[in-house]
Amino acid sequence: MFTPQSATAPSPHPTATPLATVAPTSPPATVLPLAEGIARQELNDQRAQINQLWSVIYLYKAVNQLTDAEALLRANDLQNVDQSLIAADDSLALAYDQADQPDQNPIKELRRQIGVIHSDVFIRPEGLDERLAQLRQTMLALIDEHR
């Protein structure tokens, strides 16, 4: 049944046969920079989208602050109207920092208009409610452009 094995004892240190090594082939030089370029472009596109979202968030915040200013104006609380306008301007400054180049000019104009309204709060408060409502609508129109 069983056949005896050869009388030679196995060696304590087997000899390793070298494996054939294959030199790695490198892709052509144009493929790697192209892939890196695509990845960089995708990353830049994602960053631009994130910045645009933050800009819209800050615009919405400014809209809410103008809504608060309108309500405070109806309550004849001019001191807090002043503070709401300052906060809205700060939000627009943040939106400006995050906005793309074409969107910066409209935001800059919105900030200018808030500055004019702000300077009129204690001097000429009549008609400010219409100006605030119009400014708020302009901001909402700017936000709608991003949808």
Phi and psi in degrees as GROMACS dihedral restraints (atoms count N, CA, C in turn):
[ dihedral_restraints ]
;  ai    aj    ak    al  type     phi  dphi    fc
    3     4     5     6     1   -99.5    20    10
    4     5     6     7     1   138.5    20    10
    6     7     8     9     1  -102.2    20    10
    7     8     9    10     1   134.8    20    10
    9    10    11    12     1   -66.3    20    10
   10    11    12    13     1   144.8    20    10
   12    13    14    15     1   -82.0    20    10
   13    14    15    16     1   168.7    20    10
   15    16    17    18     1   -66.4    20    10
   16    17    18    19     1   158.2    20    10
   18    19    20    21     1   -78.9    20    10
   19    20    21    22     1    -1.6    20    10
   21    22    23    24     1   -80.4    20    10
   22    23    24    25     1   132.9    20    10
   24    25    26    27     1   -83.5    20    10
   25    26    27    28     1   146.0    20    10
   27    28    29    30     1   -66.5    20    10
   28    29    30    31     1   144.9    20    10
   30    31    32    33     1   -77.8    20    10
   31    32    33    34     1   143.0    20    10
   33    34    35    36     1   -67.3    20    10
   34    35    36    37     1   -23.5    20    10
   36    37    38    39     1  -120.8    20    10
   37    38    39    40     1    96.9    20    10
   39    40    41    42     1   -67.9    20    10
   40    41    42    43     1   145.2    20    10
   42    43    44    45     1   -85.1    20    10
   43    44    45    46     1   129.7    20    10
   45    46    47    48     1   -88.2    20    10
   46    47    48    49     1   132.5    20    10
   48    49    50    51     1   -88.6    20    10
   49    50    51    52     1   130.9    20    10
   51    52    53    54     1   -65.5    20    10
   52    53    54    55     1   137.1    20    10
   54    55    56    57     1   -83.7    20    10
   55    56    57    58     1   148.1    20    10
   57    58    59    60     1   -72.7    20    10
   58    59    60    61     1   124.6    20    10
   60    61    62    63     1   -97.7    20    10
   61    62    63    64     1   138.0    20    10
   63    64    65    66     1  -106.2    20    10
   64    65    66    67     1   126.3    20    10
   66    67    68    69     1   -69.1    20    10
   67    68    69    70     1   131.7    20    10
   69    70    71    72     1   -65.0    20    10
   70    71    72    73     1   139.6    20    10
   72    73    74    75     1   -95.4    20    10
   73    74    75    76     1   133.5    20    10
   75    76    77    78     1   -92.9    20    10
   76    77    78    79     1   143.1    20    10
   78    79    80    81     1   -67.8    20    10
   79    80    81    82     1   161.6    20    10
   81    82    83    84     1   -57.1    20    10
   82    83    84    85     1   151.2    20    10
   84    85    86    87     1   -61.1    20    10
   85    86    87    88     1   -26.3    20    10
   87    88    89    90     1   -77.8    20    10
   88    89    90    91     1   -22.2    20    10
   90    91    92    93     1   -71.9    20    10
   91    92    93    94     1   -44.8    20    10
   93    94    95    96     1   -63.4    20    10
   94    95    96    97     1   -49.9    20    10
   96    97    98    99     1   -63.8    20    10
   97    98    99   100     1   -32.7    20    10
   99   100   101   102     1   -64.6    20    10
  100   101   102   103     1   -44.5    20    10
  102   103   104   105     1   -64.2    20    10
  103   104   105   106     1   -40.7    20    10
  105   106   107   108     1   -65.3    20    10
  106   107   108   109     1   -39.7    20    10
  108   109   110   111     1   -63.9    20    10
  109   110   111   112     1   -40.5    20    10
  111   112   113   114     1   -66.0    20    10
  112   113   114   115     1   -43.6    20    10
  114   115   116   117     1   -63.2    20    10
  115   116   117   118     1   -41.6    20    10
  117   118   119   120     1   -65.0    20    10
  118   119   120   121     1   -41.3    20    10
  120   121   122   123     1   -65.0    20    10
  121   122   123   124     1   -41.3    20    10
  123   124   125   126     1   -62.8    20    10
  124   125   126   127     1   -40.9    20    10
  126   127   128   129     1   -64.7    20    10
  127   128   129   130     1   -43.4    20    10
  129   130   131   132     1   -64.4    20    10
  130   131   132   133     1   -37.4    20    10
  132   133   134   135     1   -64.5    20    10
  133   134   135   136     1   -42.1    20    10
  135   136   137   138     1   -64.0    20    10
  136   137   138   139     1   -42.3    20    10
  138   139   140   141     1   -62.6    20    10
  139   140   141   142     1   -41.1    20    10
  141   142   143   144     1   -63.8    20    10
  142   143   144   145     1   -39.9    20    10
  144   145   146   147     1   -65.8    20    10
  145   146   147   148     1   -40.9    20    10
  147   148   149   150     1   -64.5    20    10
  148   149   150   151     1   -44.2    20    10
  150   151   152   153     1   -61.8    20    10
  151   152   153   154     1   -39.7    20    10
  153   154   155   156     1   -64.4    20    10
  154   155   156   157     1   -40.4    20    10
  156   157   158   159     1   -62.8    20    10
  157   158   159   160     1   -42.9    20    10
  159   160   161   162     1   -63.8    20    10
  160   161   162   163     1   -38.6    20    10
  162   163   164   165     1   -60.7    20    10
  163   164   165   166     1   -43.6    20    10
  165   166   167   168     1   -65.8    20    10
  166   167   168   169     1   -39.3    20    10
  168   169   170   171     1   -60.8    20    10
  169   170   171   172     1   -45.0    20    10
  171   172   173   174     1   -66.3    20    10
  172   173   174   175     1   -34.2    20    10
  174   175   176   177     1   -64.6    20    10
  175   176   177   178     1   -43.3    20    10
  177   178   179   180     1   -61.1    20    10
  178   179   180   181     1   -38.8    20    10
  180   181   182   183     1   -63.3    20    10
  181   182   183   184     1   -41.8    20    10
  183   184   185   186     1   -64.7    20    10
  184   185   186   187     1   -37.4    20    10
  186   187   188   189     1   -61.2    20    10
  187   188   189   190     1   -45.1    20    10
  189   190   191   192     1   -63.7    20    10
  190   191   192   193     1   -37.9    20    10
  192   193   194   195     1   -68.5    20    10
  193   194   195   196     1   -34.4    20    10
  195   196   197   198     1   -69.8    20    10
  196   197   198   199     1   -35.5    20    10
  198   199   200   201     1   -62.9    20    10
  199   200   201   202     1   -41.7    20    10
  201   202   203   204     1   -61.8    20    10
  202   203   204   205     1   -41.6    20    10
  204   205   206   207     1   -62.7    20    10
  205   206   207   208     1   -38.9    20    10
  207   208   209   210     1   -62.9    20    10
  208   209   210   211     1   -44.8    20    10
  210   211   212   213     1   -64.1    20    10
  211   212   213   214     1   -41.0    20    10
  213   214   215   216     1   -67.1    20    10
  214   215   216   217     1   -34.0    20    10
  216   217   218   219     1   -66.2    20    10
  217   218   219   220     1   -39.7    20    10
  219   220   221   222     1   -63.6    20    10
  220   221   222   223     1   -31.5    20    10
  222   223   224   225     1   -85.5    20    10
  223   224   225   226     1     2.3    20    10
  225   226   227   228     1    61.1    20    10
  226   227   228   229     1    34.0    20    10
  228   229   230   231     1  -100.4    20    10
  229   230   231   232     1    77.3    20    10
  231   232   233   234     1   -66.9    20    10
  232   233   234   235     1   -31.5    20    10
  234   235   236   237     1   -62.3    20    10
  235   236   237   238     1   -44.5    20    10
  237   238   239   240     1   -76.6    20    10
  238   239   240   241     1   -25.7    20    10
  240   241   242   243     1   -61.1    20    10
  241   242   243   244     1   -44.8    20    10
  243   244   245   246     1   -57.2    20    10
  244   245   246   247     1   -45.9    20    10
  246   247   248   249     1   -66.0    20    10
  247   248   249   250     1   -38.6    20    10
  249   250   251   252     1   -65.7    20    10
  250   251   252   253     1   -37.6    20    10
  252   253   254   255     1   -67.5    20    10
  253   254   255   256     1   -37.9    20    10
  255   256   257   258     1   -64.6    20    10
  256   257   258   259     1   -42.8    20    10
  258   259   260   261     1   -64.5    20    10
  259   260   261   262     1   -39.4    20    10
  261   262   263   264     1   -64.3    20    10
  262   263   264   265     1   -39.9    20    10
  264   265   266   267     1   -64.6    20    10
  265   266   267   268     1   -39.8    20    10
  267   268   269   270     1   -62.1    20    10
  268   269   270   271     1   -41.5    20    10
  270   271   272   273     1   -64.9    20    10
  271   272   273   274     1   -39.9    20    10
  273   274   275   276     1   -67.1    20    10
  274   275   276   277     1   -33.3    20    10
  276   277   278   279     1   -63.5    20    10
  277   278   279   280     1   -40.8    20    10
  279   280   281   282     1   -67.5    20    10
  280   281   282   283     1   -39.2    20    10
  282   283   284   285     1   -63.2    20    10
  283   284   285   286     1   -40.2    20    10
  285   286   287   288     1   -61.4    20    10
  286   287   288   289     1   -42.5    20    10
  288   289   290   291     1   -63.7    20    10
  289   290   291   292     1   -31.8    20    10
  291   292   293   294     1   -93.1    20    10
  292   293   294   295     1   -13.6    20    10
  294   295   296   297     1   -75.7    20    10
  295   296   297   298     1   154.9    20    10
  297   298   299   300     1   -69.5    20    10
  298   299   300   301     1   163.3    20    10
  300   301   302   303     1   -54.5    20    10
  301   302   303   304     1   -45.0    20    10
  303   304   305   306     1   -66.1    20    10
  304   305   306   307     1   -26.7    20    10
  306   307   308   309     1   -86.1    20    10
  307   308   309   310     1   -10.8    20    10
  309   310   311   312     1   -71.1    20    10
  310   311   312   313     1   -36.0    20    10
  312   313   314   315     1   -64.0    20    10
  313   314   315   316     1   -45.5    20    10
  315   316   317   318     1   -62.3    20    10
  316   317   318   319     1   -36.6    20    10
  318   319   320   321     1   -68.0    20    10
  319   320   321   322     1   -38.2    20    10
  321   322   323   324     1   -61.8    20    10
  322   323   324   325     1   -40.1    20    10
  324   325   326   327     1   -66.3    20    10
  325   326   327   328     1   -38.7    20    10
  327   328   329   330     1   -62.1    20    10
  328   329   330   331     1   -41.0    20    10
  330   331   332   333     1   -64.9    20    10
  331   332   333   334     1   -37.9    20    10
  333   334   335   336     1   -63.4    20    10
  334   335   336   337     1   -43.0    20    10
  336   337   338   339     1   -64.6    20    10
  337   338   339   340     1   -39.4    20    10
  339   340   341   342     1   -63.7    20    10
  340   341   342   343     1   -38.3    20    10
  342   343   344   345     1   -61.9    20    10
  343   344   345   346     1   -40.9    20    10
  345   346   347   348     1   -65.5    20    10
  346   347   348   349     1   -45.1    20    10
  348   349   350   351     1   -62.5    20    10
  349   350   351   352     1   -42.3    20    10
  351   352   353   354     1   -59.7    20    10
  352   353   354   355     1   -40.4    20    10
  354   355   356   357     1   -71.4    20    10
  355   356   357   358     1   -18.8    20    10
  357   358   359   360     1   -94.7    20    10
  358   359   360   361     1    -4.4    20    10
  360   361   362   363     1   -57.6    20    10
  361   362   363   364     1   -48.9    20    10
  363   364   365   366     1   -92.5    20    10
  364   365   366   367     1   -18.9    20    10
  366   367   368   369     1   -89.7    20    10
  367   368   369   370     1   -51.7    20    10
  369   370   371   372     1  -133.5    20    10
  370   371   372   373     1    78.1    20    10
  372   373   374   375     1   -74.9    20    10
  373   374   375   376     1   -13.5    20    10
  375   376   377   378     1   -70.5    20    10
  376   377   378   379     1   136.6    20    10
  378   379   380   381     1    82.9    20    10
  379   380   381   382     1    -1.5    20    10
  381   382   383   384     1   -66.9    20    10
  382   383   384   385     1   -30.9    20    10
  384   385   386   387     1   -62.9    20    10
  385   386   387   388     1   -40.2    20    10
  387   388   389   390     1   -68.1    20    10
  388   389   390   391     1   -39.8    20    10
  390   391   392   393     1   -65.8    20    10
  391   392   393   394     1   -40.0    20    10
  393   394   395   396     1   -65.6    20    10
  394   395   396   397     1   -41.7    20    10
  396   397   398   399     1   -64.2    20    10
  397   398   399   400     1   -41.1    20    10
  399   400   401   402     1   -65.2    20    10
  400   401   402   403     1   -41.7    20    10
  402   403   404   405     1   -63.8    20    10
  403   404   405   406     1   -41.2    20    10
  405   406   407   408     1   -62.5    20    10
  406   407   408   409     1   -42.4    20    10
  408   409   410   411     1   -64.0    20    10
  409   410   411   412     1   -36.8    20    10
  411   412   413   414     1   -64.0    20    10
  412   413   414   415     1   -40.9    20    10
  414   415   416   417     1   -64.3    20    10
  415   416   417   418     1   -43.0    20    10
  417   418   419   420     1   -64.4    20    10
  418   419   420   421     1   -35.7    20    10
  420   421   422   423     1   -65.8    20    10
  421   422   423   424     1   -38.7    20    10
  423   424   425   426     1   -65.0    20    10
  424   425   426   427     1   -38.8    20    10
  426   427   428   429     1   -65.5    20    10
  427   428   429   430     1   -41.6    20    10
  429   430   431   432     1   -62.5    20    10
  430   431   432   433     1   -27.5    20    10
  432   433   434   435     1   -63.8    20    10
  433   434   435   436     1   -24.2    20    10
  435   436   437   438     1   -88.1    20    10
  436   437   438   439     1    -3.3    20    10
